[in-house]
Amino acid sequence: MKKNIIKLLLSTVYFTTTVTAEAQKDTLIANHPADTLISNKQIKESIQTFKKLIGSDDPKQYGLKNAAELNLLRPGKQFRKYMISLNDVKQYEQGHNVGSIIKEYPAVEVSLVSNTGKMITSIEFVYDNGIWEASKFGSTPELVLVNNAQDVIGDNIIKEGKLVRIPSLNVSFIAVLSGSALTFISLQERPDLKLGKGERISASDAILRLKPLANEHKNFPN
């Protein structure tokens, strides 16, 4: 069980949520500040906390061989937390701007990588009272998907793209620009959605494909 230090409710607070239309250079991809919000110093300090918190837990549940492996890892990509709610999927109509329903939450998941660049585990930070603080140790399910798809998608795509999560449907994508249009790259095999790992699909088509599944969840929280 990952050990959480809950500082705020991510479901109720979020950062800037407006992005430009897909017909333009989407601000989510093109104009957003670099994903480097957490300093290396803070990450290294949090790694030491991580080691202490593992304690008697099985390191494998954190993606580690043992606690000492943390000493060999270095900070990798910092993944801002972008999400699309179940309700927004339900209400989406063809031709609408997908960028406008992608919300950013005040959390960053920092991947910890090996000397070959392979993602091993992560630490999540949340923004609380004007500062970033470590809140979760060990990869979220979405970052596990990125890890498992790393060899298929490629490091450059992961580095340049944004991780977009739809947790209520257990679906996540890497979002990239294809020309001026927003494209989603599937992180998993989902035969029920006719999605293959690494498959590219326009963001609009992806959301339309998800609508029937979303509509099945009548009373599911957003």
DRENDO-1510 file (C-alpha; in Angstrom, 1 decimal, always signed):
<recs>
REC; n; res; u; v; w
REC; 1; MET; +0.0; +0.0; +0.0 .
REC; 2; LYS; +1.5; +3.3; -1.0 .
REC; 3; LYS; +1.8; +5.8; +1.8 .
REC; 4; ASN; +0.0; +9.1; +1.1 .
REC; 5; ILE; +0.4; +12.4; +2.8 .
REC; 6; ILE; -2.9; +14.0; +1.8 .
REC; 7; LYS; -2.5; +17.8; +1.7 .
REC; 8; LEU; -5.6; +18.7; -0.4 .
REC; 9; LEU; -8.4; +17.3; -2.4 .
REC; 10; LEU; -7.3; +17.2; -6.0 .
REC; 11; SER; -10.9; +16.8; -7.2 .
REC; 12; THR; -11.9; +20.2; -6.0 .
REC; 13; VAL; -8.9; +22.5; -6.8 .
REC; 14; TYR; -7.1; +23.0; -10.1 .
REC; 15; PHE; -4.8; +25.3; -12.0 .
REC; 16; THR; -5.4; +27.0; -15.3 .
REC; 17; THR; -8.0; +25.0; -17.3 .
REC; 18; THR; -8.4; +26.9; -20.5 .
REC; 19; VAL; -6.7; +25.7; -23.7 .
REC; 20; THR; -7.0; +26.9; -27.3 .
REC; 21; ALA; -9.0; +25.2; -30.0 .
REC; 22; GLU; -7.5; +22.2; -31.8 .
REC; 23; ALA; -7.4; +24.1; -35.0 .
REC; 24; GLN; -4.7; +26.3; -33.4 .
REC; 25; LYS; -1.5; +25.5; -31.7 .
REC; 26; ASP; -3.0; +24.0; -28.5 .
REC; 27; THR; -1.6; +25.7; -25.4 .
REC; 28; LEU; -1.6; +22.4; -23.6 .
REC; 29; ILE; +1.1; +21.2; -25.9 .
REC; 30; ALA; +2.7; +24.2; -27.5 .
REC; 31; ASN; +2.7; +27.1; -25.0 .
REC; 32; HIS; +2.6; +25.5; -21.6 .
REC; 33; PRO; +5.7; +26.2; -19.4 .
REC; 34; ALA; +8.3; +23.5; -19.2 .
REC; 35; ASP; +7.3; +20.6; -17.0 .
REC; 36; THR; +10.1; +21.4; -14.4 .
REC; 37; LEU; +8.3; +22.6; -11.3 .
REC; 38; ILE; +10.1; +20.5; -8.7 .
REC; 39; SER; +13.8; +21.2; -8.0 .
REC; 40; ASN; +16.3; +18.4; -8.1 .
REC; 41; LYS; +17.2; +19.3; -4.5 .
REC; 42; GLN; +13.6; +18.7; -3.3 .
REC; 43; ILE; +13.4; +15.5; -5.3 .
REC; 44; LYS; +16.6; +14.1; -3.8 .
REC; 45; GLU; +15.3; +15.0; -0.3 .
REC; 46; SER; +12.0; +13.3; -1.0 .
REC; 47; ILE; +13.9; +10.1; -2.2 .
REC; 48; GLN; +15.5; +9.9; +1.2 .
REC; 49; THR; +12.0; +10.2; +2.8 .
REC; 50; PHE; +10.8; +7.5; +0.3 .
REC; 51; LYS; +13.5; +5.1; +1.5 .
REC; 52; LYS; +12.5; +5.6; +5.2 .
REC; 53; LEU; +8.8; +5.2; +4.4 .
REC; 54; ILE; +9.2; +1.9; +2.6 .
REC; 55; GLY; +10.2; +0.4; +6.0 .
REC; 56; SER; +9.0; -3.2; +6.2 .
REC; 57; ASP; +6.8; -2.9; +3.1 .
REC; 58; ASP; +7.6; -5.0; +0.1 .
REC; 59; PRO; +9.6; -2.8; -2.2 .
REC; 60; LYS; +8.1; -4.5; -5.3 .
REC; 61; GLN; +4.8; -2.8; -4.7 .
REC; 62; TYR; +6.7; +0.5; -5.4 .
REC; 63; GLY; +8.3; -1.0; -8.6 .
REC; 64; LEU; +11.6; -1.5; -6.8 .
REC; 65; LYS; +13.8; -4.5; -6.3 .
REC; 66; ASN; +14.8; -3.1; -2.9 .
REC; 67; ALA; +14.9; +0.2; -1.1 .
REC; 68; ALA; +18.6; +0.6; -1.9 .
REC; 69; GLU; +17.7; +0.8; -5.6 .
REC; 70; LEU; +16.4; +4.3; -5.0 .
REC; 71; ASN; +20.1; +5.4; -4.6 .
REC; 72; LEU; +20.7; +4.4; -8.3 .
REC; 73; LEU; +17.7; +6.4; -9.7 .
REC; 74; ARG; +17.7; +9.9; -11.0 .
REC; 75; PRO; +14.8; +12.4; -11.6 .
REC; 76; GLY; +13.2; +12.0; -15.0 .
REC; 77; LYS; +10.2; +13.7; -16.7 .
REC; 78; GLN; +7.9; +15.7; -14.5 .
REC; 79; PHE; +4.3; +14.8; -15.4 .
REC; 80; ARG; +1.8; +17.5; -14.7 .
REC; 81; LYS; -1.7; +16.2; -13.8 .
REC; 82; TYR; -4.1; +16.6; -16.7 .
REC; 83; MET; -7.5; +15.0; -16.5 .
REC; 84; ILE; -10.8; +14.8; -18.4 .
REC; 85; SER; -13.9; +14.2; -16.3 .
REC; 86; LEU; -16.5; +11.5; -17.0 .
REC; 87; ASN; -19.2; +14.2; -17.3 .
REC; 88; ASP; -17.1; +16.1; -19.9 .
REC; 89; VAL; -16.8; +12.9; -22.0 .
REC; 90; LYS; -20.5; +12.3; -21.8 .
REC; 91; GLN; -21.3; +15.9; -23.0 .
REC; 92; TYR; -18.6; +16.0; -25.7 .
REC; 93; GLU; -19.9; +16.6; -29.2 .
REC; 94; GLN; -18.1; +16.0; -32.5 .
REC; 95; GLY; -16.2; +19.1; -33.7 .
REC; 96; HIS; -15.9; +20.6; -30.2 .
REC; 97; ASN; -12.4; +21.5; -28.9 .
REC; 98; VAL; -11.1; +18.6; -26.8 .
REC; 99; GLY; -8.5; +21.0; -25.3 .
REC; 100; SER; -11.2; +22.9; -23.5 .
REC; 101; ILE; -12.2; +19.8; -21.4 .
REC; 102; ILE; -8.7; +19.0; -20.3 .
REC; 103; LYS; -8.2; +20.3; -16.8 .
REC; 104; GLU; -4.9; +20.7; -15.0 .
REC; 105; TYR; -4.7; +19.9; -11.3 .
REC; 106; PRO; -2.1; +21.1; -8.8 .
REC; 107; ALA; +0.0; +18.0; -8.8 .
REC; 108; VAL; +3.1; +16.8; -10.5 .
REC; 109; GLU; +4.3; +13.2; -10.7 .
REC; 110; VAL; +8.1; +13.0; -11.0 .
REC; 111; SER; +9.4; +9.8; -12.6 .
REC; 112; LEU; +12.5; +8.2; -11.2 .
REC; 113; VAL; +14.6; +6.6; -13.9 .
REC; 114; SER; +17.5; +4.2; -14.2 .
REC; 115; ASN; +20.8; +5.1; -15.9 .
REC; 116; THR; +19.3; +3.9; -19.2 .
REC; 117; GLY; +16.3; +6.2; -18.9 .
REC; 118; LYS; +13.8; +3.4; -18.0 .
REC; 119; MET; +11.1; +4.7; -15.6 .
REC; 120; ILE; +11.1; +2.6; -12.4 .
REC; 121; THR; +8.9; +4.4; -9.9 .
REC; 122; SER; +7.8; +8.0; -9.0 .
REC; 123; ILE; +7.0; +10.6; -6.4 .
REC; 124; GLU; +3.9; +12.7; -6.6 .
REC; 125; PHE; +4.0; +16.3; -5.3 .
REC; 126; VAL; +1.0; +18.6; -4.6 .
REC; 127; TYR; +0.9; +22.3; -4.4 .
REC; 128; ASP; -0.3; +23.4; -0.9 .
REC; 129; ASN; -0.2; +26.9; +0.7 .
REC; 130; GLY; +2.2; +28.2; -1.9 .
REC; 131; ILE; +4.7; +25.3; -1.8 .
REC; 132; TRP; +5.2; +21.9; -3.5 .
REC; 133; GLU; +5.2; +18.9; -1.1 .
REC; 134; ALA; +5.7; +15.2; -1.7 .
REC; 135; SER; +2.3; +13.5; -1.2 .
REC; 136; LYS; +2.6; +10.0; -2.7 .
REC; 137; PHE; +5.5; +7.6; -3.1 .
REC; 138; GLY; +5.3; +4.9; -5.8 .
REC; 139; SER; +3.9; +5.2; -9.3 .
REC; 140; THR; +0.2; +6.0; -9.9 .
REC; 141; PRO; -1.6; +3.5; -12.2 .
REC; 142; GLU; -1.3; +6.0; -15.0 .
REC; 143; LEU; +2.4; +6.2; -14.8 .
REC; 144; VAL; +2.7; +2.4; -14.7 .
REC; 145; LEU; +0.9; +2.5; -18.1 .
REC; 146; VAL; +3.5; +5.0; -19.4 .
REC; 147; ASN; +6.2; +2.8; -18.1 .
REC; 148; ASN; +4.8; -0.3; -19.8 .
REC; 149; ALA; +4.3; +1.5; -23.1 .
REC; 150; GLN; +7.7; +3.3; -23.0 .
REC; 151; ASP; +9.3; +0.8; -25.4 .
REC; 152; VAL; +6.4; +1.0; -27.8 .
REC; 153; ILE; +5.8; +4.8; -27.8 .
REC; 154; GLY; +9.5; +5.9; -27.5 .
REC; 155; ASP; +11.2; +8.2; -25.1 .
REC; 156; ASN; +11.0; +11.3; -27.4 .
REC; 157; ILE; +7.2; +11.1; -27.6 .
REC; 158; ILE; +6.9; +10.7; -23.9 .
REC; 159; LYS; +9.3; +13.6; -23.3 .
REC; 160; GLU; +7.4; +16.0; -25.6 .
REC; 161; GLY; +3.9; +14.9; -24.9 .
REC; 162; LYS; +1.5; +15.4; -22.0 .
REC; 163; LEU; -0.1; +12.6; -19.9 .
REC; 164; VAL; -3.9; +13.0; -20.1 .
REC; 165; ARG; -5.8; +10.8; -17.7 .
REC; 166; ILE; -9.5; +9.8; -17.7 .
REC; 167; PRO; -9.5; +7.9; -14.4 .
REC; 168; SER; -13.2; +7.1; -14.2 .
REC; 169; LEU; -12.8; +5.0; -17.4 .
REC; 170; ASN; -9.4; +3.7; -16.6 .
REC; 171; VAL; -8.0; +5.2; -19.8 .
REC; 172; SER; -4.9; +7.4; -20.3 .
REC; 173; PHE; -3.2; +8.9; -23.3 .
REC; 174; ILE; -0.1; +10.8; -24.3 .
REC; 175; ALA; -1.2; +14.0; -26.0 .
REC; 176; VAL; +0.9; +15.4; -28.8 .
REC; 177; LEU; +0.5; +17.9; -31.6 .
REC; 178; SER; +0.3; +16.5; -35.1 .
REC; 179; GLY; +0.7; +19.6; -37.3 .
REC; 180; SER; -1.8; +21.8; -35.6 .
REC; 181; ALA; -4.2; +19.1; -34.4 .
REC; 182; LEU; -4.2; +17.4; -31.0 .
REC; 183; THR; -3.5; +13.7; -31.2 .
REC; 184; PHE; -3.9; +11.1; -28.5 .
REC; 185; ILE; -1.6; +8.0; -28.3 .
REC; 186; SER; -3.0; +5.1; -26.4 .
REC; 187; LEU; -1.0; +3.7; -23.5 .
REC; 188; GLN; -2.8; +0.4; -23.3 .
REC; 189; GLU; -4.5; -2.4; -25.1 .
REC; 190; ARG; -8.3; -1.8; -24.9 .
REC; 191; PRO; -10.1; -4.2; -27.3 .
REC; 192; ASP; -13.4; -3.0; -25.9 .
REC; 193; LEU; -12.5; +0.5; -27.2 .
REC; 194; LYS; -10.7; -0.8; -30.3 .
REC; 195; LEU; -7.5; +0.8; -29.0 .
REC; 196; GLY; -4.1; -0.7; -29.3 .
REC; 197; LYS; -1.0; +0.2; -27.3 .
REC; 198; GLY; +0.8; +3.0; -29.1 .
REC; 199; GLU; -2.1; +3.6; -31.5 .
REC; 200; ARG; -2.5; +7.2; -32.6 .
REC; 201; ILE; -6.0; +8.7; -32.9 .
REC; 202; SER; -7.3; +12.2; -33.1 .
REC; 203; ALA; -8.3; +13.6; -29.7 .
REC; 204; SER; -11.8; +14.2; -31.0 .
REC; 205; ASP; -12.2; +10.6; -32.3 .
REC; 206; ALA; -10.8; +9.3; -29.0 .
REC; 207; ILE; -13.4; +11.1; -26.9 .
REC; 208; LEU; -16.2; +10.1; -29.2 .
REC; 209; ARG; -15.1; +6.5; -28.9 .
REC; 210; LEU; -15.2; +6.8; -25.1 .
REC; 211; LYS; -18.7; +8.3; -25.0 .
REC; 212; PRO; -20.7; +5.0; -25.1 .
REC; 213; LEU; -18.6; +3.6; -22.2 .
REC; 214; ALA; -19.0; +6.8; -20.3 .
REC; 215; ASN; -22.8; +6.8; -20.8 .
REC; 216; GLU; -22.9; +3.4; -19.2 .
REC; 217; HIS; -21.8; +4.9; -15.9 .
REC; 218; LYS; -25.1; +6.7; -14.9 .
REC; 219; ASN; -24.3; +7.3; -11.3 .
REC; 220; PHE; -20.5; +7.1; -11.4 .
REC; 221; PRO; -18.6; +10.1; -9.9 .
REC; 222; ASN; -16.9; +12.4; -12.3 .
</recs>
